[in-house]
Amino acid sequence: MTRVYVLGAGAAAAYKGSYLGETSPVANNFFQKAMRVINIHQIRDRYYEDENLSFNQIFQFIERLWGVPRSEVCNSSLDMEEVLTLLNIEMEEDQAGRERLLLAYEEYLLLMALTFDKILYGDLCPYHRKIAESLNPGDSIISFNYELLMDYALQRTNLEKNLWCIQDGYGIPCHYLRGSIDAVHLKQQSKLFEKEDYAKVKFFKLHGSLNWLYCPQCGQLYAYEHSDGGGHSVIINGIANMIQCTTQHCCNKLSRVIIPPTLMKNYQSIPFIPKLWHQARKALELAAEIIVIGYSFPTTDFRSNWMFRKAMVDNKELKKVTIVDKAEGYQLKTLLNKHKSIFRVQDVDFYPDIAAFTQTL
Protein backbone atom coordinates (compact mmCIF):
# COMPACT_ATOMS: atom_id res chain seq x y z
CA MET A 1 0.00 0.00 0.00
CA THR A 2 1.67 3.21 -1.20
CA ARG A 3 2.02 5.79 1.56
CA VAL A 4 2.64 9.54 1.37
CA TYR A 5 3.66 11.64 4.36
CA VAL A 6 2.98 15.39 4.28
CA LEU A 7 5.12 17.46 6.67
CA GLY A 8 4.28 21.01 7.71
CA ALA A 9 5.71 23.39 10.29
CA GLY A 10 4.03 21.44 13.08
CA ALA A 11 6.21 18.41 12.32
CA ALA A 12 9.37 20.43 12.95
CA ALA A 13 7.88 22.23 15.95
CA ALA A 14 7.61 18.87 17.75
CA TYR A 15 11.39 18.46 17.78
CA LYS A 16 12.79 18.52 21.33
CA GLY A 17 16.44 17.67 20.74
CA SER A 18 17.82 21.20 20.22
CA TYR A 19 21.12 21.83 21.98
CA LEU A 20 19.78 25.32 22.72
CA GLY A 21 16.61 23.96 24.30
CA GLU A 22 14.47 25.79 21.72
CA THR A 23 11.65 24.57 19.50
CA SER A 24 11.34 25.25 15.79
CA PRO A 25 10.04 28.74 14.89
CA VAL A 26 6.62 29.23 13.34
CA ALA A 27 5.28 32.30 11.55
CA ASN A 28 4.02 34.20 14.59
CA ASN A 29 7.05 33.66 16.84
CA PHE A 30 9.89 33.59 14.33
CA PHE A 31 11.23 37.05 15.13
CA GLN A 32 11.11 36.45 18.86
CA LYS A 33 13.17 33.29 18.48
CA ALA A 34 15.47 34.86 15.90
CA MET A 35 16.43 37.61 18.34
CA ARG A 36 17.14 35.04 21.05
CA VAL A 37 19.79 33.32 18.92
CA ILE A 38 21.10 36.16 16.76
CA ASN A 39 24.10 36.74 19.04
CA ILE A 40 24.92 33.05 19.45
CA HIS A 41 27.83 32.36 17.11
CA GLN A 42 28.96 28.92 18.25
CA ILE A 43 27.03 25.88 19.47
CA ARG A 44 29.24 23.09 20.76
CA ASP A 45 31.53 22.18 17.85
CA ARG A 46 29.69 24.26 15.24
CA TYR A 47 30.91 27.77 14.47
CA TYR A 48 28.62 30.03 12.42
CA GLU A 49 31.02 32.86 11.52
CA ASP A 50 28.19 35.40 11.64
CA GLU A 51 29.54 37.91 14.17
CA ASN A 52 29.91 40.61 11.55
CA LEU A 53 26.43 40.30 10.07
CA SER A 54 24.39 43.38 10.97
CA PHE A 55 21.03 42.72 9.22
CA ASN A 56 20.63 46.51 9.21
CA GLN A 57 18.48 46.74 6.09
CA ILE A 58 15.81 44.25 7.14
CA PHE A 59 15.51 45.80 10.60
CA GLN A 60 15.33 49.30 9.11
CA PHE A 61 12.54 48.10 6.80
CA ILE A 62 10.63 46.69 9.78
CA GLU A 63 11.02 49.94 11.72
CA ARG A 64 9.83 52.02 8.74
CA LEU A 65 6.65 50.01 8.12
CA TRP A 66 5.78 48.73 11.59
CA GLY A 67 7.37 51.36 13.79
CA VAL A 68 9.17 48.64 15.75
CA PRO A 69 12.84 49.41 16.46
CA ARG A 70 15.36 46.58 16.48
CA SER A 71 15.56 46.63 20.27
CA GLU A 72 11.83 45.83 20.48
CA VAL A 73 11.60 43.15 17.79
CA CYS A 74 12.09 40.42 20.40
CA ASN A 75 8.85 41.52 22.11
CA SER A 76 6.82 42.17 18.97
CA SER A 77 4.04 40.19 17.30
CA LEU A 78 5.60 40.44 13.84
CA ASP A 79 4.60 37.65 11.46
CA MET A 80 7.35 36.29 9.20
CA GLU A 81 5.05 35.81 6.20
CA GLU A 82 3.54 39.28 6.47
CA VAL A 83 6.97 40.93 6.72
CA LEU A 84 8.29 39.20 3.61
CA THR A 85 5.09 39.72 1.62
CA LEU A 86 5.17 43.46 2.29
CA LEU A 87 8.88 43.52 1.48
CA ASN A 88 8.13 41.96 -1.91
CA ILE A 89 5.43 44.58 -2.57
CA GLU A 90 7.82 47.35 -1.54
CA MET A 91 10.43 46.07 -4.00
CA GLU A 92 7.88 46.32 -6.80
CA GLU A 93 6.70 49.80 -5.84
CA ASP A 94 9.94 51.52 -4.81
CA GLN A 95 12.24 51.20 -7.81
CA ALA A 96 14.55 53.94 -6.52
CA GLY A 97 15.26 51.98 -3.35
CA ARG A 98 15.30 48.56 -5.01
CA GLU A 99 18.99 47.87 -4.33
CA ARG A 100 18.55 48.57 -0.63
CA LEU A 101 15.39 46.45 -0.53
CA LEU A 102 17.07 43.55 -2.32
CA LEU A 103 19.73 43.62 0.37
CA ALA A 104 17.00 43.57 3.01
CA TYR A 105 15.50 40.56 1.23
CA GLU A 106 18.82 38.67 1.25
CA GLU A 107 19.35 39.58 4.89
CA TYR A 108 15.91 38.26 5.76
CA LEU A 109 16.57 34.88 4.09
CA LEU A 110 19.94 34.68 5.83
CA LEU A 111 18.42 35.52 9.21
CA MET A 112 15.72 32.93 8.66
CA ALA A 113 18.14 30.20 7.64
CA LEU A 114 20.58 30.86 10.49
CA THR A 115 17.74 30.92 13.02
CA PHE A 116 16.36 27.55 11.92
CA ASP A 117 19.84 26.12 11.66
CA LYS A 118 20.92 27.13 15.17
CA ILE A 119 17.68 26.16 16.87
CA LEU A 120 17.43 22.75 15.17
CA TYR A 121 21.05 21.77 15.76
CA GLY A 122 20.87 18.80 18.08
CA ASP A 123 20.28 15.08 18.37
CA LEU A 124 18.57 13.06 15.66
CA CYS A 125 14.79 13.50 15.98
CA PRO A 126 13.25 10.19 17.16
CA TYR A 127 9.91 11.00 15.50
CA HIS A 128 11.40 11.67 12.09
CA ARG A 129 13.53 8.56 12.44
CA LYS A 130 10.44 6.44 13.15
CA ILE A 131 8.82 7.86 10.03
CA ALA A 132 11.92 7.06 7.99
CA GLU A 133 11.97 3.52 9.37
CA SER A 134 8.31 3.02 8.40
CA LEU A 135 8.92 3.72 4.72
CA ASN A 136 8.72 1.07 2.03
CA PRO A 137 9.71 1.15 -1.65
CA GLY A 138 7.32 3.43 -3.54
CA ASP A 139 6.49 5.64 -0.54
CA SER A 140 7.03 9.40 -0.62
CA ILE A 141 7.42 12.36 1.71
CA ILE A 142 6.19 15.84 0.80
CA SER A 143 7.60 18.65 2.93
CA PHE A 144 6.92 22.38 3.05
CA ASN A 145 9.82 22.91 5.47
CA TYR A 146 13.43 23.99 4.84
CA GLU A 147 14.99 22.31 7.86
CA LEU A 148 16.92 19.04 7.73
CA LEU A 149 15.28 16.87 10.39
CA MET A 150 13.86 14.46 7.82
CA ASP A 151 17.01 14.56 5.69
CA TYR A 152 19.13 13.45 8.63
CA ALA A 153 16.65 10.72 9.54
CA LEU A 154 16.60 9.38 5.98
CA GLN A 155 20.39 9.39 5.78
CA ARG A 156 20.71 7.50 9.07
CA THR A 157 17.96 5.01 8.25
CA ASN A 158 19.33 4.44 4.76
CA LEU A 159 22.34 2.74 6.32
CA GLU A 160 19.95 0.03 7.49
CA LYS A 161 17.21 -0.12 4.84
CA ASN A 162 19.00 1.14 1.72
CA LEU A 163 15.93 3.04 0.48
CA TRP A 164 17.05 6.64 0.02
CA CYS A 165 20.06 8.50 -1.33
CA ILE A 166 20.89 12.09 -2.17
CA GLN A 167 21.71 11.17 -5.77
CA ASP A 168 18.04 11.22 -6.77
CA GLY A 169 16.13 10.95 -3.49
CA TYR A 170 14.96 14.57 -3.74
CA GLY A 171 13.21 13.87 -7.03
CA ILE A 172 15.83 15.30 -9.37
CA PRO A 173 19.52 14.52 -10.03
CA CYS A 174 21.61 15.94 -7.22
CA HIS A 175 25.37 16.24 -6.75
CA TYR A 176 26.77 15.72 -3.26
CA LEU A 177 29.43 18.19 -2.10
CA ARG A 178 31.73 16.81 0.55
CA GLY A 179 34.56 18.03 2.71
CA SER A 180 35.90 21.58 2.79
CA ILE A 181 33.92 24.18 0.89
CA ASP A 182 36.87 26.47 0.29
CA ALA A 183 36.02 28.03 -3.06
CA VAL A 184 39.50 27.34 -4.45
CA HIS A 185 39.40 23.62 -3.71
CA LEU A 186 35.69 22.86 -3.97
CA LYS A 187 35.88 21.73 -7.58
CA GLN A 188 38.28 18.97 -6.60
CA GLN A 189 36.33 18.07 -3.44
CA SER A 190 32.86 17.75 -4.99
CA LYS A 191 31.61 14.55 -6.57
CA LEU A 192 28.49 12.54 -7.18
CA PHE A 193 27.05 10.69 -4.26
CA GLU A 194 28.82 7.34 -4.48
CA LYS A 195 25.97 4.88 -4.74
CA GLU A 196 24.88 2.50 -7.48
CA ASP A 197 21.30 2.05 -6.28
CA TYR A 198 18.76 4.80 -6.85
CA ALA A 199 16.32 5.98 -4.21
CA LYS A 200 13.33 3.72 -3.71
CA VAL A 201 11.49 6.40 -1.72
CA LYS A 202 11.33 10.09 -2.64
CA PHE A 203 11.51 13.22 -0.49
CA PHE A 204 9.99 16.25 -2.19
CA LYS A 205 10.93 19.54 -0.48
CA LEU A 206 8.59 21.88 -2.32
CA HIS A 207 9.83 25.11 -0.74
CA GLY A 208 13.54 24.31 -1.01
CA SER A 209 16.05 23.24 1.61
CA LEU A 210 18.77 24.68 3.82
CA ASN A 211 21.36 22.30 2.35
CA TRP A 212 20.58 22.98 -1.31
CA LEU A 213 22.49 25.08 -3.82
CA TYR A 214 21.75 25.23 -7.52
CA CYS A 215 23.30 26.69 -10.63
CA PRO A 216 21.06 29.33 -12.29
CA GLN A 217 22.90 28.74 -15.57
CA CYS A 218 22.83 24.96 -16.05
CA GLY A 219 20.19 24.09 -13.42
CA GLN A 220 22.30 21.54 -11.51
CA LEU A 221 21.25 20.92 -7.89
CA TYR A 222 23.78 20.32 -5.12
CA ALA A 223 23.36 19.14 -1.55
CA TYR A 224 26.19 19.66 0.90
CA GLU A 225 27.21 18.76 4.39
CA HIS A 226 26.44 21.13 7.19
CA SER A 227 29.99 21.97 8.20
CA ASP A 228 33.54 21.67 6.97
CA GLY A 229 36.26 19.68 8.66
CA GLY A 230 36.82 22.44 11.20
CA GLY A 231 33.18 22.60 12.29
CA HIS A 232 32.54 25.89 10.48
CA SER A 233 28.95 26.29 9.37
CA VAL A 234 28.46 26.41 5.60
CA ILE A 235 24.75 25.86 5.15
CA ILE A 236 23.71 29.44 4.65
CA ASN A 237 26.48 31.88 5.48
CA GLY A 238 27.84 34.27 2.91
CA ILE A 239 30.56 31.93 1.70
CA ALA A 240 27.91 29.68 0.15
CA ASN A 241 27.38 32.23 -2.60
CA MET A 242 31.06 31.92 -3.55
CA ILE A 243 30.80 28.23 -4.43
CA GLN A 244 31.01 27.55 -8.15
CA CYS A 245 29.15 24.98 -10.21
CA THR A 246 31.28 21.92 -10.97
CA THR A 247 29.49 21.06 -14.22
CA GLN A 248 31.94 21.01 -17.12
CA HIS A 249 32.28 24.38 -18.88
CA CYS A 250 29.89 26.08 -16.45
CA CYS A 251 31.59 27.37 -13.25
CA ASN A 252 28.70 29.74 -12.51
CA LYS A 253 28.20 30.85 -8.90
CA LEU A 254 25.62 28.80 -7.02
CA SER A 255 22.50 30.17 -5.34
CA ARG A 256 20.45 29.12 -2.33
CA VAL A 257 17.19 27.26 -2.92
CA ILE A 258 14.55 28.71 -0.61
CA ILE A 259 11.02 29.64 -1.63
CA PRO A 260 10.38 32.22 1.10
CA PRO A 261 7.21 32.37 3.22
CA THR A 262 5.29 35.03 1.35
CA LEU A 263 1.86 35.26 -0.24
CA MET A 264 3.57 35.91 -3.56
CA LYS A 265 5.67 32.74 -3.83
CA ASN A 266 7.49 32.58 -7.17
CA TYR A 267 7.82 28.87 -7.90
CA GLN A 268 9.00 29.54 -11.45
CA SER A 269 12.14 31.37 -10.30
CA ILE A 270 13.96 28.05 -9.81
CA PRO A 271 13.49 25.81 -12.88
CA PHE A 272 13.33 22.43 -11.12
CA ILE A 273 10.84 23.42 -8.39
CA PRO A 274 7.79 22.99 -10.69
CA LYS A 275 9.11 19.50 -11.54
CA LEU A 276 9.11 18.60 -7.84
CA TRP A 277 5.52 19.84 -7.48
CA HIS A 278 4.50 17.72 -10.47
CA GLN A 279 6.11 14.60 -8.98
CA ALA A 280 4.52 15.29 -5.59
CA ARG A 281 1.09 15.53 -7.22
CA LYS A 282 1.65 12.24 -9.02
CA ALA A 283 2.62 10.59 -5.73
CA LEU A 284 -0.61 11.85 -4.17
CA GLU A 285 -2.63 10.51 -7.09
CA LEU A 286 -1.25 7.01 -6.45
CA ALA A 287 -1.38 7.07 -2.66
CA ALA A 288 -3.44 4.50 -0.80
CA GLU A 289 -2.61 6.17 2.53
CA ILE A 290 -1.85 9.82 3.28
CA ILE A 291 -0.52 11.05 6.65
CA VAL A 292 -0.56 14.82 7.21
CA ILE A 293 1.63 15.99 10.12
CA GLY A 294 1.43 19.59 11.29
CA TYR A 295 0.10 21.07 8.07
CA SER A 296 -3.23 22.89 8.05
CA PHE A 297 -3.54 23.82 4.35
CA PRO A 298 -3.51 27.59 4.94
CA THR A 299 -5.83 29.47 2.61
CA THR A 300 -2.88 31.55 1.43
CA ASP A 301 -1.02 28.45 0.18
CA PHE A 302 -3.01 28.49 -3.03
CA ARG A 303 -0.72 26.23 -5.05
CA SER A 304 -0.63 23.64 -2.30
CA ASN A 305 -4.41 23.61 -1.99
CA TRP A 306 -4.70 23.28 -5.76
CA MET A 307 -2.18 20.42 -5.89
CA PHE A 308 -3.94 18.32 -3.28
CA ARG A 309 -7.42 18.91 -4.64
CA LYS A 310 -6.26 18.23 -8.20
CA ALA A 311 -4.55 15.01 -7.12
CA MET A 312 -7.65 13.76 -5.34
CA VAL A 313 -9.67 14.12 -8.55
CA ASP A 314 -7.50 11.40 -10.10
CA ASN A 315 -6.79 9.28 -7.02
CA LYS A 316 -8.67 5.96 -7.17
CA GLU A 317 -6.56 4.19 -4.53
CA LEU A 318 -6.97 6.25 -1.34
CA LYS A 319 -8.17 4.13 1.56
CA LYS A 320 -6.88 5.90 4.66
CA VAL A 321 -6.13 9.48 5.78
CA THR A 322 -4.38 10.27 9.05
CA ILE A 323 -4.11 13.75 10.56
CA VAL A 324 -1.54 14.62 13.22
CA ASP A 325 -2.09 18.07 14.73
CA LYS A 326 -2.17 19.77 18.12
CA ALA A 327 -5.31 21.79 17.30
CA GLU A 328 -8.16 21.62 19.81
CA GLY A 329 -11.84 22.57 20.09
CA TYR A 330 -13.35 24.63 17.30
CA GLN A 331 -9.98 24.96 15.57
CA LEU A 332 -9.66 21.18 15.43
CA LYS A 333 -13.21 20.76 14.09
CA THR A 334 -12.52 23.30 11.35
CA LEU A 335 -9.20 21.63 10.52
CA LEU A 336 -10.69 18.15 10.22
CA ASN A 337 -13.54 19.40 8.06
CA LYS A 338 -11.05 21.01 5.70
CA HIS A 339 -9.03 17.80 5.45
CA LYS A 340 -12.17 15.79 4.77
CA SER A 341 -13.10 18.24 2.02
CA ILE A 342 -9.66 18.09 0.41
CA PHE A 343 -9.30 14.32 0.55
CA ARG A 344 -12.97 13.59 -0.18
CA VAL A 345 -13.42 11.26 2.78
CA GLN A 346 -15.98 11.08 5.58
CA ASP A 347 -13.64 9.81 8.27
CA VAL A 348 -10.00 10.42 9.18
CA ASP A 349 -7.74 8.99 11.85
CA PHE A 350 -6.54 11.68 14.23
CA TYR A 351 -3.59 11.96 16.63
CA PRO A 352 -2.95 15.01 18.86
CA ASP A 353 0.83 14.93 18.45
CA ILE A 354 3.59 13.25 16.49
CA ALA A 355 4.77 11.28 19.52
CA ALA A 356 1.41 9.51 19.81
CA PHE A 357 1.32 8.81 16.09
CA THR A 358 4.85 7.41 15.76
CA GLN A 359 4.15 4.97 18.58
CA THR A 360 1.83 3.20 16.14
CA LEU A 361 4.50 2.74 13.45
C-alpha positions in Angstrom: 0.0 0.0 0.0 1.7 3.2 -1.2 2.0 5.8 1.6 2.6 9.5 1.4 3.7 11.6 4.4 3.0 15.4 4.3 5.1 17.5 6.7 4.3 21.0 7.7 5.7 23.4 10.3 4.0 21.4 13.1 6.2 18.4 12.3 9.4 20.4 12.9 7.9 22.2 16.0 7.6 18.9 17.8 11.4 18.5 17.8 12.8 18.5 21.3 16.4 17.7 20.7 17.8 21.2 20.2 21.1 21.8 22.0 19.8 25.3 22.7 16.6 24.0 24.3 14.5 25.8 21.7 11.7 24.6 19.5 11.3 25.3 15.8 10.0 28.7 14.9 6.6 29.2 13.3 5.3 32.3 11.5 4.0 34.2 14.6 7.0 33.7 16.8 9.9 33.6 14.3 11.2 37.1 15.1 11.1 36.5 18.9 13.2 33.3 18.5 15.5 34.9 15.9 16.4 37.6 18.3 17.1 35.0 21.0 19.8 33.3 18.9 21.1 36.2 16.8 24.1 36.7 19.0 24.9 33.1 19.4 27.8 32.4 17.1 29.0 28.9 18.3 27.0 25.9 19.5 29.2 23.1 20.8 31.5 22.2 17.8 29.7 24.3 15.2 30.9 27.8 14.5 28.6 30.0 12.4 31.0 32.9 11.5 28.2 35.4 11.6 29.5 37.9 14.2 29.9 40.6 11.5 26.4 40.3 10.1 24.4 43.4 11.0 21.0 42.7 9.2 20.6 46.5 9.2 18.5 46.7 6.1 15.8 44.3 7.1 15.5 45.8 10.6 15.3 49.3 9.1 12.5 48.1 6.8 10.6 46.7 9.8 11.0 49.9 11.7 9.8 52.0 8.7 6.6 50.0 8.1 5.8 48.7 11.6 7.4 51.4 13.8 9.2 48.6 15.8 12.8 49.4 16.5 15.4 46.6 16.5 15.6 46.6 20.3 11.8 45.8 20.5 11.6 43.1 17.8 12.1 40.4 20.4 8.9 41.5 22.1 6.8 42.2 19.0 4.0 40.2 17.3 5.6 40.4 13.8 4.6 37.7 11.5 7.3 36.3 9.2 5.1 35.8 6.2 3.5 39.3 6.5 7.0 40.9 6.7 8.3 39.2 3.6 5.1 39.7 1.6 5.2 43.5 2.3 8.9 43.5 1.5 8.1 42.0 -1.9 5.4 44.6 -2.6 7.8 47.3 -1.5 10.4 46.1 -4.0 7.9 46.3 -6.8 6.7 49.8 -5.8 9.9 51.5 -4.8 12.2 51.2 -7.8 14.5 53.9 -6.5 15.3 52.0 -3.4 15.3 48.6 -5.0 19.0 47.9 -4.3 18.5 48.6 -0.6 15.4 46.5 -0.5 17.1 43.6 -2.3 19.7 43.6 0.4 17.0 43.6 3.0 15.5 40.6 1.2 18.8 38.7 1.2 19.3 39.6 4.9 15.9 38.3 5.8 16.6 34.9 4.1 19.9 34.7 5.8 18.4 35.5 9.2 15.7 32.9 8.7 18.1 30.2 7.6 20.6 30.9 10.5 17.7 30.9 13.0 16.4 27.6 11.9 19.8 26.1 11.7 20.9 27.1 15.2 17.7 26.2 16.9 17.4 22.8 15.2 21.1 21.8 15.8 20.9 18.8 18.1 20.3 15.1 18.4 18.6 13.1 15.7 14.8 13.5 16.0 13.3 10.2 17.2 9.9 11.0 15.5 11.4 11.7 12.1 13.5 8.6 12.4 10.4 6.4 13.2 8.8 7.9 10.0 11.9 7.1 8.0 12.0 3.5 9.4 8.3 3.0 8.4 8.9 3.7 4.7 8.7 1.1 2.0 9.7 1.2 -1.7 7.3 3.4 -3.5 6.5 5.6 -0.5 7.0 9.4 -0.6 7.4 12.4 1.7 6.2 15.8 0.8 7.6 18.7 2.9 6.9 22.4 3.1 9.8 22.9 5.5 13.4 24.0 4.8 15.0 22.3 7.9 16.9 19.0 7.7 15.3 16.9 10.4 13.9 14.5 7.8 17.0 14.6 5.7 19.1 13.4 8.6 16.6 10.7 9.5 16.6 9.4 6.0 20.4 9.4 5.8 20.7 7.5 9.1 18.0 5.0 8.2 19.3 4.4 4.8 22.3 2.7 6.3 20.0 0.0 7.5 17.2 -0.1 4.8 19.0 1.1 1.7 15.9 3.0 0.5 17.0 6.6 0.0 20.1 8.5 -1.3 20.9 12.1 -2.2 21.7 11.2 -5.8 18.0 11.2 -6.8 16.1 10.9 -3.5 15.0 14.6 -3.7 13.2 13.9 -7.0 15.8 15.3 -9.4 19.5 14.5 -10.0 21.6 15.9 -7.2 25.4 16.2 -6.7 26.8 15.7 -3.3 29.4 18.2 -2.1 31.7 16.8 0.6 34.6 18.0 2.7 35.9 21.6 2.8 33.9 24.2 0.9 36.9 26.5 0.3 36.0 28.0 -3.1 39.5 27.3 -4.5 39.4 23.6 -3.7 35.7 22.9 -4.0 35.9 21.7 -7.6 38.3 19.0 -6.6 36.3 18.1 -3.4 32.9 17.8 -5.0 31.6 14.5 -6.6 28.5 12.5 -7.2 27.0 10.7 -4.3 28.8 7.3 -4.5 26.0 4.9 -4.7 24.9 2.5 -7.5 21.3 2.1 -6.3 18.8 4.8 -6.8 16.3 6.0 -4.2 13.3 3.7 -3.7 11.5 6.4 -1.7 11.3 10.1 -2.6 11.5 13.2 -0.5 10.0 16.3 -2.2 10.9 19.5 -0.5 8.6 21.9 -2.3 9.8 25.1 -0.7 13.5 24.3 -1.0 16.0 23.2 1.6 18.8 24.7 3.8 21.4 22.3 2.3 20.6 23.0 -1.3 22.5 25.1 -3.8 21.8 25.2 -7.5 23.3 26.7 -10.6 21.1 29.3 -12.3 22.9 28.7 -15.6 22.8 25.0 -16.0 20.2 24.1 -13.4 22.3 21.5 -11.5 21.3 20.9 -7.9 23.8 20.3 -5.1 23.4 19.1 -1.5 26.2 19.7 0.9 27.2 18.8 4.4 26.4 21.1 7.2 30.0 22.0 8.2 33.5 21.7 7.0 36.3 19.7 8.7 36.8 22.4 11.2 33.2 22.6 12.3 32.5 25.9 10.5 28.9 26.3 9.4 28.5 26.4 5.6 24.7 25.9 5.1 23.7 29.4 4.7 26.5 31.9 5.5 27.8 34.3 2.9 30.6 31.9 1.7 27.9 29.7 0.2 27.4 32.2 -2.6 31.1 31.9 -3.6 30.8 28.2 -4.4 31.0 27.5 -8.1 29.1 25.0 -10.2 31.3 21.9 -11.0 29.5 21.1 -14.2 31.9 21.0 -17.1 32.3 24.4 -18.9 29.9 26.1 -16.4 31.6 27.4 -13.2 28.7 29.7 -12.5 28.2 30.8 -8.9 25.6 28.8 -7.0 22.5 30.2 -5.3 20.5 29.1 -2.3 17.2 27.3 -2.9 14.6 28.7 -0.6 11.0 29.6 -1.6 10.4 32.2 1.1 7.2 32.4 3.2 5.3 35.0 1.4 1.9 35.3 -0.2 3.6 35.9 -3.6 5.7 32.7 -3.8 7.5 32.6 -7.2 7.8 28.9 -7.9 9.0 29.5 -11.4 12.1 31.4 -10.3 14.0 28.1 -9.8 13.5 25.8 -12.9 13.3 22.4 -11.1 10.8 23.4 -8.4 7.8 23.0 -10.7 9.1 19.5 -11.5 9.1 18.6 -7.8 5.5 19.8 -7.5 4.5 17.7 -10.5 6.1 14.6 -9.0 4.5 15.3 -5.6 1.1 15.5 -7.2 1.6 12.2 -9.0 2.6 10.6 -5.7 -0.6 11.8 -4.2 -2.6 10.5 -7.1 -1.3 7.0 -6.4 -1.4 7.1 -2.7 -3.4 4.5 -0.8 -2.6 6.2 2.5 -1.8 9.8 3.3 -0.5 11.1 6.6 -0.6 14.8 7.2 1.6 16.0 10.1 1.4 19.6 11.3 0.1 21.1 8.1 -3.2 22.9 8.1 -3.5 23.8 4.4 -3.5 27.6 4.9 -5.8 29.5 2.6 -2.9 31.5 1.4 -1.0 28.5 0.2 -3.0 28.5 -3.0 -0.7 26.2 -5.0 -0.6 23.6 -2.3 -4.4 23.6 -2.0 -4.7 23.3 -5.8 -2.2 20.4 -5.9 -3.9 18.3 -3.3 -7.4 18.9 -4.6 -6.3 18.2 -8.2 -4.5 15.0 -7.1 -7.6 13.8 -5.3 -9.7 14.1 -8.5 -7.5 11.4 -10.1 -6.8 9.3 -7.0 -8.7 6.0 -7.2 -6.6 4.2 -4.5 -7.0 6.3 -1.3 -8.2 4.1 1.6 -6.9 5.9 4.7 -6.1 9.5 5.8 -4.4 10.3 9.1 -4.1 13.8 10.6 -1.5 14.6 13.2 -2.1 18.1 14.7 -2.2 19.8 18.1 -5.3 21.8 17.3 -8.2 21.6 19.8 -11.8 22.6 20.1 -13.3 24.6 17.3 -10.0 25.0 15.6 -9.7 21.2 15.4 -13.2 20.8 14.1 -12.5 23.3 11.3 -9.2 21.6 10.5 -10.7 18.1 10.2 -13.5 19.4 8.1 -11.1 21.0 5.7 -9.0 17.8 5.4 -12.2 15.8 4.8 -13.1 18.2 2.0 -9.7 18.1 0.4 -9.3 14.3 0.6 -13.0 13.6 -0.2 -13.4 11.3 2.8 -16.0 11.1 5.6 -13.6 9.8 8.3 -10.0 10.4 9.2 -7.7 9.0 11.9 -6.5 11.7 14.2 -3.6 12.0 16.6 -3.0 15.0 18.9 0.8 14.9 18.5 3.6 13.3 16.5 4.8 11.3 19.5 1.4 9.5 19.8 1.3 8.8 16.1 4.9 7.4 15.8 4.2 5.0 18.6 1.8 3.2 16.1 4.5 2.7 13.4 
